[in-house]
Amino acid sequence: MARLRAFKSNGGNVYDLFNKRRNEQLKEERILKLSKKDINRKIISKTANELIGNIPILSDGRMTGLNTLLKSFRGA
């Protein structure tokens, strides 16, 4: 509280300070959220790629409905 009073007496705007700190905190939260999404995508893509090699219908060469469906999942 004393720091806030000193800040205001030195001509600082408390409202602007509050908004600046709040925006910084929201930005950090967004960055953490996005990094968690990237980590999850990498984990999913690694496991999905490993499993796709184990599905014989994808390496068969024939174009069937199941083949098309499974390949569409691979691109997602």
PyMOL Python script that loads the backbone (N, CA, C, O; Angstrom):
from pymol import cmd

cmd.read_pdbstr("""\
ATOM      1  N   MET A   1       0.823  -1.186   0.000  1.00  0.00           N
ATOM      2  CA  MET A   1       0.000   0.000   0.000  1.00  0.00           C
ATOM      3  C   MET A   1       0.871   1.256   0.000  1.00  0.00           C
ATOM      4  O   MET A   1       0.549   2.248  -0.654  1.00  0.00           O
ATOM      5  N   ALA A   2       1.970   1.201   0.737  1.00  0.00           N
ATOM      6  CA  ALA A   2       2.862   2.356   0.794  1.00  0.00           C
ATOM      7  C   ALA A   2       3.477   2.632  -0.572  1.00  0.00           C
ATOM      8  O   ALA A   2       3.627   3.790  -0.961  1.00  0.00           O
ATOM      9  N   ARG A   3       3.834   1.581  -1.300  1.00  0.00           N
ATOM     10  CA  ARG A   3       4.386   1.766  -2.641  1.00  0.00           C
ATOM     11  C   ARG A   3       3.373   2.416  -3.568  1.00  0.00           C
ATOM     12  O   ARG A   3       3.722   3.266  -4.388  1.00  0.00           O
ATOM     13  N   LEU A   4       2.129   2.014  -3.434  1.00  0.00           N
ATOM     14  CA  LEU A   4       1.070   2.575  -4.268  1.00  0.00           C
ATOM     15  C   LEU A   4       0.872   4.056  -3.971  1.00  0.00           C
ATOM     16  O   LEU A   4       0.700   4.865  -4.883  1.00  0.00           O
ATOM     17  N   ARG A   5       0.899   4.400  -2.704  1.00  0.00           N
ATOM     18  CA  ARG A   5       0.766   5.822  -2.322  1.00  0.00           C
ATOM     19  C   ARG A   5       1.940   6.634  -2.848  1.00  0.00           C
ATOM     20  O   ARG A   5       1.758   7.746  -3.344  1.00  0.00           O
ATOM     21  N   ALA A   6       3.146   6.080  -2.740  1.00  0.00           N
ATOM     22  CA  ALA A   6       4.319   6.788  -3.237  1.00  0.00           C
ATOM     23  C   ALA A   6       4.246   6.938  -4.751  1.00  0.00           C
ATOM     24  O   ALA A   6       4.596   7.987  -5.292  1.00  0.00           O
ATOM     25  N   PHE A   7       3.799   5.904  -5.427  1.00  0.00           N
ATOM     26  CA  PHE A   7       3.660   5.950  -6.878  1.00  0.00           C
ATOM     27  C   PHE A   7       2.689   7.048  -7.283  1.00  0.00           C
ATOM     28  O   PHE A   7       2.951   7.807  -8.216  1.00  0.00           O
ATOM     29  N   LYS A   8       1.566   7.128  -6.577  1.00  0.00           N
ATOM     30  CA  LYS A   8       0.554   8.133  -6.915  1.00  0.00           C
ATOM     31  C   LYS A   8       1.044   9.541  -6.586  1.00  0.00           C
ATOM     32  O   LYS A   8       0.786  10.478  -7.342  1.00  0.00           O
ATOM     33  N   SER A   9       1.747   9.697  -5.470  1.00  0.00           N
ATOM     34  CA  SER A   9       2.241  11.027  -5.101  1.00  0.00           C
ATOM     35  C   SER A   9       3.343  11.509  -6.037  1.00  0.00           C
ATOM     36  O   SER A   9       3.575  12.712  -6.156  1.00  0.00           O
ATOM     37  N   ASN A  10       4.016  10.586  -6.694  1.00  0.00           N
ATOM     38  CA  ASN A  10       5.037  10.965  -7.672  1.00  0.00           C
ATOM     39  C   ASN A  10       4.456  11.210  -9.060  1.00  0.00           C
ATOM     40  O   ASN A  10       5.199  11.413 -10.020  1.00  0.00           O
ATOM     41  N   GLY A  11       3.133  11.192  -9.167  1.00  0.00           N
ATOM     42  CA  GLY A  11       2.493  11.543 -10.429  1.00  0.00           C
ATOM     43  C   GLY A  11       2.095  10.346 -11.270  1.00  0.00           C
ATOM     44  O   GLY A  11       1.712  10.509 -12.428  1.00  0.00           O
ATOM     45  N   GLY A  12       2.177   9.164 -10.721  1.00  0.00           N
ATOM     46  CA  GLY A  12       1.808   7.975 -11.468  1.00  0.00           C
ATOM     47  C   GLY A  12       0.301   7.776 -11.484  1.00  0.00           C
ATOM     48  O   GLY A  12      -0.402   8.219 -10.576  1.00  0.00           O
ATOM     49  N   ASN A  13      -0.190   7.106 -12.523  1.00  0.00           N
ATOM     50  CA  ASN A  13      -1.606   6.814 -12.636  1.00  0.00           C
ATOM     51  C   ASN A  13      -1.828   5.352 -12.236  1.00  0.00           C
ATOM     52  O   ASN A  13      -1.377   4.436 -12.924  1.00  0.00           O
ATOM     53  N   VAL A  14      -2.515   5.151 -11.139  1.00  0.00           N
ATOM     54  CA  VAL A  14      -2.722   3.817 -10.587  1.00  0.00           C
ATOM     55  C   VAL A  14      -3.560   2.964 -11.528  1.00  0.00           C
ATOM     56  O   VAL A  14      -3.302   1.768 -11.670  1.00  0.00           O
ATOM     57  N   TYR A  15      -4.548   3.550 -12.165  1.00  0.00           N
ATOM     58  CA  TYR A  15      -5.420   2.821 -13.074  1.00  0.00           C
ATOM     59  C   TYR A  15      -4.625   2.258 -14.254  1.00  0.00           C
ATOM     60  O   TYR A  15      -4.807   1.103 -14.637  1.00  0.00           O
ATOM     61  N   ASP A  16      -3.737   3.085 -14.829  1.00  0.00           N
ATOM     62  CA  ASP A  16      -2.903   2.621 -15.934  1.00  0.00           C
ATOM     63  C   ASP A  16      -1.944   1.522 -15.488  1.00  0.00           C
ATOM     64  O   ASP A  16      -1.712   0.559 -16.219  1.00  0.00           O
ATOM     65  N   LEU A  17      -1.390   1.667 -14.293  1.00  0.00           N
ATOM     66  CA  LEU A  17      -0.495   0.652 -13.752  1.00  0.00           C
ATOM     67  C   LEU A  17      -1.229  -0.676 -13.579  1.00  0.00           C
ATOM     68  O   LEU A  17      -0.701  -1.734 -13.922  1.00  0.00           O
ATOM     69  N   PHE A  18      -2.440  -0.615 -13.050  1.00  0.00           N
ATOM     70  CA  PHE A  18      -3.237  -1.817 -12.855  1.00  0.00           C
ATOM     71  C   PHE A  18      -3.536  -2.497 -14.187  1.00  0.00           C
ATOM     72  O   PHE A  18      -3.382  -3.711 -14.317  1.00  0.00           O
ATOM     73  N   ASN A  19      -3.964  -1.715 -15.175  1.00  0.00           N
ATOM     74  CA  ASN A  19      -4.266  -2.276 -16.501  1.00  0.00           C
ATOM     75  C   ASN A  19      -3.033  -2.878 -17.159  1.00  0.00           C
ATOM     76  O   ASN A  19      -3.120  -3.922 -17.804  1.00  0.00           O
ATOM     77  N   LYS A  20      -1.889  -2.227 -16.999  1.00  0.00           N
ATOM     78  CA  LYS A  20      -0.655  -2.727 -17.599  1.00  0.00           C
ATOM     79  C   LYS A  20      -0.287  -4.079 -16.991  1.00  0.00           C
ATOM     80  O   LYS A  20       0.040  -5.018 -17.717  1.00  0.00           O
ATOM     81  N   ARG A  21      -0.340  -4.178 -15.682  1.00  0.00           N
ATOM     82  CA  ARG A  21       0.003  -5.446 -15.015  1.00  0.00           C
ATOM     83  C   ARG A  21      -1.010  -6.540 -15.344  1.00  0.00           C
ATOM     84  O   ARG A  21      -0.643  -7.703 -15.513  1.00  0.00           O
ATOM     85  N   ARG A  22      -2.269  -6.167 -15.433  1.00  0.00           N
ATOM     86  CA  ARG A  22      -3.311  -7.142 -15.768  1.00  0.00           C
ATOM     87  C   ARG A  22      -3.120  -7.680 -17.184  1.00  0.00           C
ATOM     88  O   ARG A  22      -3.249  -8.882 -17.420  1.00  0.00           O
ATOM     89  N   ASN A  23      -2.814  -6.786 -18.126  1.00  0.00           N
ATOM     90  CA  ASN A  23      -2.579  -7.203 -19.503  1.00  0.00           C
ATOM     91  C   ASN A  23      -1.354  -8.112 -19.608  1.00  0.00           C
ATOM     92  O   ASN A  23      -1.359  -9.079 -20.369  1.00  0.00           O
ATOM     93  N   GLU A  24      -0.308  -7.801 -18.844  1.00  0.00           N
ATOM     94  CA  GLU A  24       0.880  -8.653 -18.841  1.00  0.00           C
ATOM     95  C   GLU A  24       0.547 -10.042 -18.298  1.00  0.00           C
ATOM     96  O   GLU A  24       1.020 -11.048 -18.827  1.00  0.00           O
ATOM     97  N   GLN A  25      -0.260 -10.095 -17.251  1.00  0.00           N
ATOM     98  CA  GLN A  25      -0.641 -11.372 -16.658  1.00  0.00           C
ATOM     99  C   GLN A  25      -1.499 -12.181 -17.635  1.00  0.00           C
ATOM    100  O   GLN A  25      -1.296 -13.388 -17.772  1.00  0.00           O
ATOM    101  N   LEU A  26      -2.445 -11.541 -18.308  1.00  0.00           N
ATOM    102  CA  LEU A  26      -3.275 -12.234 -19.289  1.00  0.00           C
ATOM    103  C   LEU A  26      -2.435 -12.749 -20.455  1.00  0.00           C
ATOM    104  O   LEU A  26      -2.681 -13.839 -20.971  1.00  0.00           O
ATOM    105  N   LYS A  27      -1.450 -11.965 -20.865  1.00  0.00           N
ATOM    106  CA  LYS A  27      -0.574 -12.371 -21.960  1.00  0.00           C
ATOM    107  C   LYS A  27       0.230 -13.612 -21.561  1.00  0.00           C
ATOM    108  O   LYS A  27       0.373 -14.544 -22.352  1.00  0.00           O
ATOM    109  N   GLU A  28       0.749 -13.619 -20.340  1.00  0.00           N
ATOM    110  CA  GLU A  28       1.499 -14.785 -19.863  1.00  0.00           C
ATOM    111  C   GLU A  28       0.609 -16.019 -19.809  1.00  0.00           C
ATOM    112  O   GLU A  28       1.041 -17.113 -20.172  1.00  0.00           O
ATOM    113  N   GLU A  29      -0.638 -15.850 -19.355  1.00  0.00           N
ATOM    114  CA  GLU A  29      -1.568 -16.979 -19.295  1.00  0.00           C
ATOM    115  C   GLU A  29      -1.865 -17.528 -20.682  1.00  0.00           C
ATOM    116  O   GLU A  29      -1.944 -18.742 -20.867  1.00  0.00           O
ATOM    117  N   ARG A  30      -2.032 -16.632 -21.667  1.00  0.00           N
ATOM    118  CA  ARG A  30      -2.280 -17.068 -23.043  1.00  0.00           C
ATOM    119  C   ARG A  30      -1.080 -17.822 -23.607  1.00  0.00           C
ATOM    120  O   ARG A  30      -1.239 -18.827 -24.301  1.00  0.00           O
ATOM    121  N   ILE A  31       0.113 -17.334 -23.307  1.00  0.00           N
ATOM    122  CA  ILE A  31       1.323 -17.998 -23.788  1.00  0.00           C
ATOM    123  C   ILE A  31       1.427 -19.393 -23.190  1.00  0.00           C
ATOM    124  O   ILE A  31       1.755 -20.347 -23.897  1.00  0.00           O
ATOM    125  N   LEU A  32       1.151 -19.523 -21.894  1.00  0.00           N
ATOM    126  CA  LEU A  32       1.199 -20.836 -21.258  1.00  0.00           C
ATOM    127  C   LEU A  32       0.163 -21.775 -21.849  1.00  0.00           C
ATOM    128  O   LEU A  32       0.436 -22.956 -22.068  1.00  0.00           O
ATOM    129  N   LYS A  33      -1.023 -21.251 -22.106  1.00  0.00           N
ATOM    130  CA  LYS A  33      -2.094 -22.067 -22.668  1.00  0.00           C
ATOM    131  C   LYS A  33      -1.722 -22.552 -24.064  1.00  0.00           C
ATOM    132  O   LYS A  33      -1.944 -23.716 -24.397  1.00  0.00           O
ATOM    133  N   LEU A  34      -1.157 -21.663 -24.882  1.00  0.00           N
ATOM    134  CA  LEU A  34      -0.749 -22.038 -26.237  1.00  0.00           C
ATOM    135  C   LEU A  34       0.397 -23.036 -26.216  1.00  0.00           C
ATOM    136  O   LEU A  34       0.436 -23.960 -27.029  1.00  0.00           O
ATOM    137  N   SER A  35       1.333 -22.853 -25.286  1.00  0.00           N
ATOM    138  CA  SER A  35       2.451 -23.797 -25.232  1.00  0.00           C
ATOM    139  C   SER A  35       1.972 -25.177 -24.806  1.00  0.00           C
ATOM    140  O   SER A  35       2.502 -26.184 -25.275  1.00  0.00           O
ATOM    141  N   LYS A  36       0.973 -25.241 -23.921  1.00  0.00           N
ATOM    142  CA  LYS A  36       0.414 -26.533 -23.530  1.00  0.00           C
ATOM    143  C   LYS A  36      -0.271 -27.191 -24.717  1.00  0.00           C
ATOM    144  O   LYS A  36      -0.183 -28.407 -24.886  1.00  0.00           O
ATOM    145  N   LYS A  37      -0.961 -26.392 -25.549  1.00  0.00           N
ATOM    146  CA  LYS A  37      -1.607 -26.942 -26.739  1.00  0.00           C
ATOM    147  C   LYS A  37      -0.571 -27.498 -27.703  1.00  0.00           C
ATOM    148  O   LYS A  37      -0.763 -28.572 -28.273  1.00  0.00           O
ATOM    149  N   ASP A  38       0.540 -26.762 -27.889  1.00  0.00           N
ATOM    150  CA  ASP A  38       1.599 -27.228 -28.785  1.00  0.00           C
ATOM    151  C   ASP A  38       2.200 -28.534 -28.290  1.00  0.00           C
ATOM    152  O   ASP A  38       2.466 -29.439 -29.081  1.00  0.00           O
ATOM    153  N   ILE A  39       2.414 -28.632 -26.989  1.00  0.00           N
ATOM    154  CA  ILE A  39       2.978 -29.853 -26.421  1.00  0.00           C
ATOM    155  C   ILE A  39       2.029 -31.014 -26.651  1.00  0.00           C
ATOM    156  O   ILE A  39       2.453 -32.103 -27.037  1.00  0.00           O
ATOM    157  N   ASN A  40       0.736 -30.781 -26.412  1.00  0.00           N
ATOM    158  CA  ASN A  40      -0.252 -31.845 -26.629  1.00  0.00           C
ATOM    159  C   ASN A  40      -0.308 -32.255 -28.092  1.00  0.00           C
ATOM    160  O   ASN A  40      -0.411 -33.445 -28.391  1.00  0.00           O
ATOM    161  N   ARG A  41      -0.242 -31.298 -29.009  1.00  0.00           N
ATOM    162  CA  ARG A  41      -0.258 -31.625 -30.444  1.00  0.00           C
ATOM    163  C   ARG A  41       0.952 -32.456 -30.830  1.00  0.00           C
ATOM    164  O   ARG A  41       0.836 -33.407 -31.603  1.00  0.00           O
ATOM    165  N   LYS A  42       2.108 -32.104 -30.297  1.00  0.00           N
ATOM    166  CA  LYS A  42       3.319 -32.853 -30.621  1.00  0.00           C
ATOM    167  C   LYS A  42       3.218 -34.281 -30.103  1.00  0.00           C
ATOM    168  O   LYS A  42       3.604 -35.226 -30.791  1.00  0.00           O
ATOM    169  N   ILE A  43       2.702 -34.434 -28.897  1.00  0.00           N
ATOM    170  CA  ILE A  43       2.559 -35.776 -28.327  1.00  0.00           C
ATOM    171  C   ILE A  43       1.588 -36.592 -29.160  1.00  0.00           C
ATOM    172  O   ILE A  43       1.856 -37.750 -29.481  1.00  0.00           O
ATOM    173  N   ILE A  44       0.460 -35.989 -29.511  1.00  0.00           N
ATOM    174  CA  ILE A  44      -0.552 -36.698 -30.296  1.00  0.00           C
ATOM    175  C   ILE A  44      -0.010 -37.042 -31.671  1.00  0.00           C
ATOM    176  O   ILE A  44      -0.224 -38.152 -32.159  1.00  0.00           O
ATOM    177  N   SER A  45       0.685 -36.115 -32.300  1.00  0.00           N
ATOM    178  CA  SER A  45       1.189 -36.390 -33.649  1.00  0.00           C
ATOM    179  C   SER A  45       2.253 -37.483 -33.628  1.00  0.00           C
ATOM    180  O   SER A  45       2.319 -38.294 -34.552  1.00  0.00           O
ATOM    181  N   LYS A  46       3.076 -37.519 -32.602  1.00  0.00           N
ATOM    182  CA  LYS A  46       4.092 -38.576 -32.528  1.00  0.00           C
ATOM    183  C   LYS A  46       3.443 -39.942 -32.355  1.00  0.00           C
ATOM    184  O   LYS A  46       3.828 -40.904 -33.019  1.00  0.00           O
ATOM    185  N   THR A  47       2.465 -40.025 -31.469  1.00  0.00           N
ATOM    186  CA  THR A  47       1.825 -41.321 -31.246  1.00  0.00           C
ATOM    187  C   THR A  47       0.972 -41.712 -32.451  1.00  0.00           C
ATOM    188  O   THR A  47       0.914 -42.887 -32.811  1.00  0.00           O
ATOM    189  N   ALA A  48       0.313 -40.740 -33.074  1.00  0.00           N
ATOM    190  CA  ALA A  48      -0.539 -41.044 -34.229  1.00  0.00           C
ATOM    191  C   ALA A  48       0.307 -41.522 -35.400  1.00  0.00           C
ATOM    192  O   ALA A  48      -0.085 -42.457 -36.098  1.00  0.00           O
ATOM    193  N   ASN A  49       1.453 -40.902 -35.628  1.00  0.00           N
ATOM    194  CA  ASN A  49       2.313 -41.314 -36.734  1.00  0.00           C
ATOM    195  C   ASN A  49       2.848 -42.727 -36.519  1.00  0.00           C
ATOM    196  O   ASN A  49       3.005 -43.492 -37.470  1.00  0.00           O
ATOM    197  N   GLU A  50       3.120 -43.055 -35.292  1.00  0.00           N
ATOM    198  CA  GLU A  50       3.612 -44.405 -35.021  1.00  0.00           C
ATOM    199  C   GLU A  50       2.522 -45.433 -35.304  1.00  0.00           C
ATOM    200  O   GLU A  50       2.794 -46.492 -35.869  1.00  0.00           O
ATOM    201  N   LEU A  51       1.305 -45.123 -34.917  1.00  0.00           N
ATOM    202  CA  LEU A  51       0.216 -46.069 -35.114  1.00  0.00           C
ATOM    203  C   LEU A  51      -0.198 -46.186 -36.577  1.00  0.00           C
ATOM    204  O   LEU A  51      -0.648 -47.251 -37.000  1.00  0.00           O
ATOM    205  N   ILE A  52      -0.055 -45.115 -37.358  1.00  0.00           N
ATOM    206  CA  ILE A  52      -0.464 -45.153 -38.755  1.00  0.00           C
ATOM    207  C   ILE A  52       0.400 -46.147 -39.530  1.00  0.00           C
ATOM    208  O   ILE A  52      -0.092 -46.802 -40.449  1.00  0.00           O
ATOM    209  N   GLY A  53       1.668 -46.266 -39.175  1.00  0.00           N
ATOM    210  CA  GLY A  53       2.531 -47.235 -39.841  1.00  0.00           C
ATOM    211  C   GLY A  53       2.127 -48.664 -39.534  1.00  0.00           C
ATOM    212  O   GLY A  53       2.512 -49.582 -40.259  1.00  0.00           O
ATOM    213  N   ASN A  54       1.369 -48.868 -38.486  1.00  0.00           N
ATOM    214  CA  ASN A  54       0.953 -50.210 -38.092  1.00  0.00           C
ATOM    215  C   ASN A  54      -0.384 -50.621 -38.695  1.00  0.00           C
ATOM    216  O   ASN A  54      -0.856 -51.727 -38.433  1.00  0.00           O
ATOM    217  N   ILE A  55      -1.004 -49.759 -39.498  1.00  0.00           N
ATOM    218  CA  ILE A  55      -2.302 -50.074 -40.101  1.00  0.00           C
ATOM    219  C   ILE A  55      -2.054 -50.529 -41.538  1.00  0.00           C
ATOM    220  O   ILE A  55      -1.670 -49.720 -42.382  1.00  0.00           O
ATOM    221  N   PRO A  56      -2.267 -51.804 -41.822  1.00  0.00           N
ATOM    222  CA  PRO A  56      -1.930 -52.328 -43.145  1.00  0.00           C
ATOM    223  C   PRO A  56      -2.758 -51.739 -44.284  1.00  0.00           C
ATOM    224  O   PRO A  56      -2.269 -51.662 -45.411  1.00  0.00           O
ATOM    225  N   ILE A  57      -3.983 -51.325 -44.026  1.00  0.00           N
ATOM    226  CA  ILE A  57      -4.832 -50.842 -45.121  1.00  0.00           C
ATOM    227  C   ILE A  57      -4.284 -49.537 -45.714  1.00  0.00           C
ATOM    228  O   ILE A  57      -4.539 -49.231 -46.878  1.00  0.00           O
ATOM    229  N   LEU A  58      -3.532 -48.769 -44.916  1.00  0.00           N
ATOM    230  CA  LEU A  58      -2.974 -47.524 -45.430  1.00  0.00           C
ATOM    231  C   LEU A  58      -1.810 -47.768 -46.386  1.00  0.00           C
ATOM    232  O   LEU A  58      -1.553 -46.948 -47.268  1.00  0.00           O
ATOM    233  N   SER A  59      -1.121 -48.862 -46.224  1.00  0.00           N
ATOM    234  CA  SER A  59       0.007 -49.146 -47.113  1.00  0.00           C
ATOM    235  C   SER A  59      -0.373 -50.126 -48.222  1.00  0.00           C
ATOM    236  O   SER A  59       0.484 -50.555 -48.995  1.00  0.00           O
ATOM    237  N   ASP A  60      -1.648 -50.474 -48.299  1.00  0.00           N
ATOM    238  CA  ASP A  60      -2.118 -51.444 -49.289  1.00  0.00           C
ATOM    239  C   ASP A  60      -2.090 -50.875 -50.704  1.00  0.00           C
ATOM    240  O   ASP A  60      -1.726 -51.578 -51.647  1.00  0.00           O
ATOM    241  N   GLY A  61      -2.470 -49.611 -50.858  1.00  0.00           N
ATOM    242  CA  GLY A  61      -2.470 -49.003 -52.181  1.00  0.00           C
ATOM    243  C   GLY A  61      -3.851 -48.895 -52.788  1.00  0.00           C
ATOM    244  O   GLY A  61      -4.058 -48.072 -53.679  1.00  0.00           O
ATOM    245  N   ARG A  62      -4.799 -49.690 -52.343  1.00  0.00           N
ATOM    246  CA  ARG A  62      -6.159 -49.598 -52.879  1.00  0.00           C
ATOM    247  C   ARG A  62      -6.879 -48.413 -52.229  1.00  0.00           C
ATOM    248  O   ARG A  62      -6.676 -48.101 -51.055  1.00  0.00           O
ATOM    249  N   MET A  63      -7.716 -47.773 -53.024  1.00  0.00           N
ATOM    250  CA  MET A  63      -8.490 -46.646 -52.499  1.00  0.00           C
ATOM    251  C   MET A  63      -9.892 -47.126 -52.136  1.00  0.00           C
ATOM    252  O   MET A  63     -10.755 -47.263 -53.003  1.00  0.00           O
ATOM    253  N   THR A  64     -10.104 -47.374 -50.878  1.00  0.00           N
ATOM    254  CA  THR A  64     -11.417 -47.771 -50.398  1.00  0.00           C
ATOM    255  C   THR A  64     -11.943 -46.675 -49.493  1.00  0.00           C
ATOM    256  O   THR A  64     -11.230 -45.719 -49.187  1.00  0.00           O
ATOM    257  N   GLY A  65     -13.163 -46.807 -49.072  1.00  0.00           N
ATOM    258  CA  GLY A  65     -13.743 -45.818 -48.169  1.00  0.00           C
ATOM    259  C   GLY A  65     -12.995 -45.749 -46.848  1.00  0.00           C
ATOM    260  O   GLY A  65     -12.762 -44.667 -46.310  1.00  0.00           O
ATOM    261  N   LEU A  66     -12.621 -46.912 -46.331  1.00  0.00           N
ATOM    262  CA  LEU A  66     -11.887 -46.961 -45.070  1.00  0.00           C
ATOM    263  C   LEU A  66     -10.506 -46.329 -45.220  1.00  0.00           C
ATOM    264  O   LEU A  66     -10.041 -45.613 -44.333  1.00  0.00           O
ATOM    265  N   ASN A  67      -9.863 -46.598 -46.341  1.00  0.00           N
ATOM    266  CA  ASN A  67      -8.553 -46.025 -46.604  1.00  0.00           C
ATOM    267  C   ASN A  67      -8.642 -44.498 -46.630  1.00  0.00           C
ATOM    268  O   ASN A  67      -7.822 -43.817 -46.013  1.00  0.00           O
ATOM    269  N   THR A  68      -9.622 -43.968 -47.334  1.00  0.00           N
ATOM    270  CA  THR A  68      -9.812 -42.521 -47.426  1.00  0.00           C
ATOM    271  C   THR A  68     -10.108 -41.922 -46.066  1.00  0.00           C
ATOM    272  O   THR A  68      -9.576 -40.867 -45.720  1.00  0.00           O
ATOM    273  N   LEU A  69     -10.950 -42.582 -45.296  1.00  0.00           N
ATOM    274  CA  LEU A  69     -11.304 -42.098 -43.962  1.00  0.00           C
ATOM    275  C   LEU A  69     -10.081 -42.053 -43.052  1.00  0.00           C
ATOM    276  O   LEU A  69      -9.861 -41.054 -42.366  1.00  0.00           O
ATOM    277  N   LEU A  70      -9.297 -43.102 -43.036  1.00  0.00           N
ATOM    278  CA  LEU A  70      -8.119 -43.148 -42.172  1.00  0.00           C
ATOM    279  C   LEU A  70      -7.073 -42.127 -42.595  1.00  0.00           C
ATOM    280  O   LEU A  70      -6.410 -41.528 -41.748  1.00  0.00           O
ATOM    281  N   LYS A  71      -6.921 -41.924 -43.907  1.00  0.00           N
ATOM    282  CA  LYS A  71      -5.959 -40.922 -44.364  1.00  0.00           C
ATOM    283  C   LYS A  71      -6.414 -39.514 -44.010  1.00  0.00           C
ATOM    284  O   LYS A  71      -5.578 -38.636 -43.792  1.00  0.00           O
ATOM    285  N   SER A  72      -7.726 -39.280 -43.948  1.00  0.00           N
ATOM    286  CA  SER A  72      -8.207 -37.955 -43.558  1.00  0.00           C
ATOM    287  C   SER A  72      -7.899 -37.691 -42.087  1.00  0.00           C
ATOM    288  O   SER A  72      -7.646 -36.547 -41.708  1.00  0.00           O
ATOM    289  N   PHE A  73      -7.915 -38.718 -41.263  1.00  0.00           N
ATOM    290  CA  PHE A  73      -7.562 -38.557 -39.859  1.00  0.00           C
ATOM    291  C   PHE A  73      -6.083 -38.224 -39.716  1.00  0.00           C
ATOM    292  O   PHE A  73      -5.696 -37.462 -38.831  1.00  0.00           O
ATOM    293  N   ARG A  74      -5.263 -38.794 -40.584  1.00  0.00           N
ATOM    294  CA  ARG A  74      -3.825 -38.564 -40.519  1.00  0.00           C
ATOM    295  C   ARG A  74      -3.518 -37.100 -40.805  1.00  0.00           C
ATOM    296  O   ARG A  74      -2.594 -36.543 -40.213  1.00  0.00           O
ATOM    297  N   GLY A  75      -4.268 -36.469 -41.694  1.00  0.00           N
ATOM    298  CA  GLY A  75      -3.993 -35.069 -42.060  1.00  0.00           C
ATOM    299  C   GLY A  75      -4.475 -34.081 -41.020  1.00  0.00           C
ATOM    300  O   GLY A  75      -4.070 -32.919 -41.046  1.00  0.00           O
ATOM    301  N   ALA A  76      -5.330 -34.510 -40.103  1.00  0.00           N
ATOM    302  CA  ALA A  76      -5.875 -33.574 -39.112  1.00  0.00           C
ATOM    303  C   ALA A  76      -4.908 -33.231 -38.035  1.00  0.00           C
ATOM    304  O   ALA A  76      -5.234 -32.455 -37.137  1.00  0.00           O
TER     305      ALA A  76
END
""", "prot")
cmd.dss("prot")
cmd.show_as("cartoon", "prot")
cmd.util.cbc("prot")
cmd.orient("prot")
